[in-house]
């Protein structure tokens, strides 16, 4: 099989006006997830190779540059409170809180850059989420580039509005109990307790965010992208987006088609399906991935000793789930935390040994392994930025009976994940902030966009 880079390059050069979908056989996943912030994938950077000239020089990394690459951006050291890789420069850019009042209150976006300041072009990147910080992404993308691309592009990332160092939506630290109540309710009382928690999360997040929450939408973020383009002194935006970043890129291309340049969208979010329905489409694929995980653990039974078949490992998992629900490990890891750990390992096979080892240690009488793994893999708090974008970008049912009926049906096919997914998005049923106006992605004259998709990927929400 030809490499993904060659296939993408050939497709990208296939002519103007075409939207191309690749379905590559690779086992990585970087899709938008309602449960977990995305892992950054750097494979997409190579897809720009067909669009760059063949000029070869050694890369010079940004190191607190003082000069701008064009426009009004001045790069300097990243703020000490920001976790930025070495060789990354940062800058601030003011954008309107409300684009209907562009001269009114402003927000400061934090930008980052890696690569050569002498590069003639700029590539703006977004790792996904929504709610994922993009400050470290440029360095990761640069590391994946060919020498030709390194010479061609300065790579720029950013924290979108409401995220990280760009006026973050902060829902507070004490909303989720430890351990969490079970995800799949045993009775109506347990379900209503979780509904009450979802309402509390929504009310608290909206109240704490104030005016900001009315302007945390993908359309607002796309307008910010255009401000970034202008500040960098570019007539067109060259863009690489992963997962939710594909939705942001598609939104930008729809809203600003005349300013969209070379665009690569990797692990594509379907913009025609709303968040509520996408969640239920995601559930059976998560279930399938879990079955693959159980089969993998069984294949390596000499290491993990949890069962010689996938069915036996699954049976052990269900028993473990019941045990820790009844008696949480060290008072911290119950059934819900176990569910979260499993869901987080569905991104990529590389995380499977971490969870399998933790469960194996528990089986051998070392419960501390689960506690350590939970600290690494389980949800530790409410992801305010992700909720703000998800809830505002779509219309969600306000009638809980609809959620209950649809989740009950989904649980028949995906018992491990249906309720878990529902509880993550449940605050959107009670989100008291205006939704974004409808936008038909791809309407009008949209420039050529390269779409890249993997097999065994998690469908986004």
Secondary structure as UniProt FT lines:
FT   HELIX           4..12
FT   TURN            16..17
FT   STRAND          19..24
FT   HELIX           43..51
FT   TURN            71..72
FT   TURN            80..81
FT   TURN            86..87
FT   STRAND          89..96
FT   HELIX           99..101
FT   TURN            102..103
FT   STRAND          106..115
FT   TURN            117..118
FT   STRAND          121..126
FT   TURN            129..131
FT   TURN            135..136
FT   HELIX           137..144
FT   HELIX           147..152
FT   STRAND          153..158
FT   TURN            161..162
FT   TURN            164..165
FT   HELIX           188..209
FT   HELIX           210..215
FT   HELIX           218..231
FT   TURN            232..233
FT   STRAND          237..242
FT   HELIX           244..255
FT   HELIX           257..259
FT   STRAND          260..266
FT   TURN            271..272
FT   HELIX           275..299
FT   HELIX           301..304
FT   HELIX           310..326
FT   TURN            330..332
FT   HELIX           335..344
FT   TURN            345..346
FT   HELIX           349..351
FT   HELIX           352..363
FT   TURN            364..365
FT   HELIX           368..377
FT   HELIX           384..393
FT   HELIX           400..413
FT   TURN            415..417
FT   HELIX           418..425
FT   HELIX           426..430
FT   TURN            441..442
FT   STRAND          449..454
FT   TURN            455..456
//
